[in-house]
Amino acid sequence: MPIIAPSILSADFLNLGKDIEMINQSQAEWIHIDVMDGVFVPNISYGIPIVKAVRKATGKILDVHLMIIQSERYFEAFRDAGADMITFHYEASVHLHRSVAMIHELGIKAGIVLNPHTPVSVLSEILPDLDMVLLMSVNPGFGGQKFITNTYSKIASLKQMITATGKNILIEVDGGVDLSNASQLVQHGADVLVAGNTVFSSANPQETILKLKE
């Protein structure tokens, strides 16, 4: 079964503690935290103080997705705030290998994110050094967008590349994930499903998380 990572970008920020407790009581293993700077993506979300607050409220894996420029400037701060894994964008990074090494030196896991238009082939040289690849299945910056179906073929291609490395590198998918496509995503090779609006707009979020897993 896939790992489910509810994205708190869609949570109720007036009641964030309540939503984190809901995740704590659910079958979700991770919490996905989208950090946006209004430069790399046309939106601003939240930053280090929110990660610190969430860390205090949960023992779940904190999966911090940096949609920001010069992300390497903040790796240590997000690690100190409680991140278990940091993913950053291929499109916003000049020195991929250096950045991945920096995250690993901080004692946490590292992943690279690809936007919908970026082919998985760009990761051929760096893939063996990664713990995870996050494929965006919408254009980054906003929640609630429509799933881009080309993602299925990207997952399958990436899975072949990972198999060739002989390493256990996770494939995460973020954007438009719901009950209608979760099964296909897993069948194509996805290991981690990020779900924001699907979970938090549900009448029964815990039941929705369980259905995504199944």
C-alpha positions in Angstrom: 0.0 0.0 0.0 1.2 3.5 -0.7 2.4 6.0 1.9 -0.2 8.8 2.3 1.1 12.3 2.9 -1.7 14.8 3.6 -0.7 18.3 2.5 -1.5 20.9 5.2 -1.6 23.5 2.4 -5.3 22.6 2.4 -5.7 22.5 6.1 -7.8 24.9 8.3 -5.1 27.3 9.6 -7.4 28.6 12.3 -7.6 25.0 13.6 -4.3 23.6 12.4 -3.7 21.8 15.7 -7.0 20.0 15.3 -6.2 19.0 11.7 -2.7 17.7 12.7 -4.4 15.6 15.5 -6.8 14.2 12.8 -3.7 13.1 10.8 -2.1 11.7 14.0 -5.2 9.5 14.5 -5.3 8.4 10.8 -3.5 5.8 8.7 -1.3 8.5 7.0 2.4 8.0 7.7 3.7 11.4 6.5 2.7 15.1 6.6 3.5 17.1 3.5 4.5 20.7 4.1 4.6 23.0 1.0 6.8 26.0 1.5 6.3 28.7 -1.2 8.2 32.0 -1.6 6.1 34.0 -4.1 9.1 34.0 -6.5 9.7 30.5 -7.8 5.9 30.0 -7.6 3.2 32.7 -7.7 2.0 32.1 -4.2 3.3 32.5 -0.6 2.4 29.9 1.9 4.3 29.5 5.2 7.7 28.8 6.5 9.9 27.7 9.4 7.6 28.6 12.3 4.8 26.4 10.9 7.2 23.5 10.6 8.3 24.0 14.2 4.7 24.1 15.4 3.7 21.0 13.4 6.8 19.1 14.7 5.7 19.7 18.3 2.2 18.3 17.5 3.1 15.1 15.7 5.5 12.1 15.5 4.7 11.6 11.8 7.4 12.0 9.2 7.6 15.7 8.1 8.0 15.8 4.3 9.1 19.4 3.6 8.7 20.5 -0.1 10.6 23.7 -0.8 9.1 25.6 -3.8 11.6 28.4 -3.3 14.7 29.9 -4.9 18.1 29.4 -3.3 16.7 26.6 -1.2 20.1 25.5 0.0 20.2 28.6 2.2 17.4 27.2 4.4 18.2 23.4 4.6 19.7 23.6 8.0 16.9 25.8 9.4 14.2 23.5 8.2 16.1 20.5 9.6 16.3 22.2 12.9 12.6 23.0 12.7 11.9 19.3 12.5 12.0 18.2 8.8 12.7 14.5 8.3 13.0 14.9 4.5 13.6 17.9 2.3 12.7 18.1 -1.4 13.7 20.9 -3.6 13.1 21.8 -7.3 15.4 20.8 -10.1 14.2 23.9 -11.9 15.3 26.2 -9.1 18.7 24.7 -8.4 22.0 25.2 -10.0 24.1 22.7 -8.1 22.0 19.6 -7.6 24.7 17.3 -6.3 26.0 19.8 -3.8 22.5 20.5 -2.5 21.7 16.8 -2.1 25.0 16.3 -0.2 24.2 19.2 2.1 20.9 17.7 3.1 22.4 14.3 3.7 25.2 15.9 5.8 22.4 17.3 8.0 21.3 13.8 8.8 18.0 13.8 6.9 16.7 12.4 3.6 16.9 14.3 0.3 14.7 14.4 -2.8 14.4 16.4 -6.0 11.1 17.7 -7.4 10.3 17.9 -11.1 7.7 20.2 -12.6 5.2 18.7 -15.1 7.2 19.9 -18.1 10.6 18.5 -16.9 11.5 15.0 -18.2 12.7 12.4 -15.7 15.8 11.9 -17.9 17.4 15.0 -16.4 17.9 13.0 -13.2 20.0 10.2 -14.8 23.3 11.4 -13.2 22.0 12.3 -9.7 19.3 9.6 -9.2 21.5 7.1 -7.3 22.2 9.8 -4.7 18.5 10.5 -3.9 16.1 9.0 -1.4 13.0 10.2 -3.3 11.8 11.9 -6.5 8.7 14.0 -6.3 6.8 14.4 -9.5 4.5 17.3 -9.7 1.2 16.3 -11.4 0.0 19.9 -11.5 1.9 23.1 -12.0 3.3 24.1 -8.5 1.9 27.0 -6.5 -1.7 26.3 -5.7 -3.8 23.5 -4.3 -6.9 22.1 -5.8 -5.7 21.9 -9.4 -6.6 19.3 -12.1 -4.4 16.3 -12.4 -2.1 16.1 -15.5 -2.5 12.7 -17.0 0.9 12.6 -18.6 2.2 11.9 -15.0 1.4 8.2 -15.4 4.0 7.7 -18.2 6.5 9.8 -16.2 6.1 7.6 -13.2 6.6 4.4 -15.3 9.7 5.8 -16.9 11.2 6.9 -13.6 10.4 3.5 -12.1 12.5 1.9 -14.8 15.4 4.3 -14.1 15.2 3.5 -10.4 15.1 -0.2 -11.0 18.3 0.1 -13.0 20.1 1.7 -10.1 19.3 -1.2 -7.8 18.4 1.3 -5.0 15.3 1.9 -3.0 14.3 5.4 -4.2 10.8 6.4 -3.5 8.5 8.1 -6.1 6.1 10.7 -4.7 3.3 12.3 -6.6 1.8 15.7 -5.7 -1.1 17.5 -7.3 -4.7 16.5 -8.1 -4.4 13.1 -6.3 -7.8 11.7 -5.4 -9.8 8.5 -5.1 -10.2 8.3 -8.9 -6.5 8.1 -9.8 -4.8 6.8 -6.7 -4.9 3.2 -7.8 -3.5 4.0 -11.2 -0.7 6.0 -9.7 0.3 3.1 -7.5 0.0 0.6 -10.4 2.4 2.8 -12.5 4.9 2.8 -9.6 4.1 5.6 -7.2 5.1 5.0 -3.6 3.9 8.1 -1.9 0.7 10.0 -2.6 0.3 13.7 -1.5 -3.3 14.6 -1.0 -4.5 18.0 0.2 -7.8 19.1 -1.0 -9.0 15.5 -1.3 -8.4 14.9 2.4 -9.3 18.2 4.0 -12.4 18.9 2.0 -13.7 15.4 2.7 -16.6 14.9 5.1 -14.6 12.1 6.8 -10.8 12.8 6.2 -9.6 9.7 8.1 -11.8 7.5 6.0 -10.6 9.2 2.8 -7.0 8.6 3.9 -7.8 4.9 4.4 -9.5 4.7 1.0 -6.4 6.3 -0.6 -4.2 3.6 1.0 -6.4 0.8 -0.1 
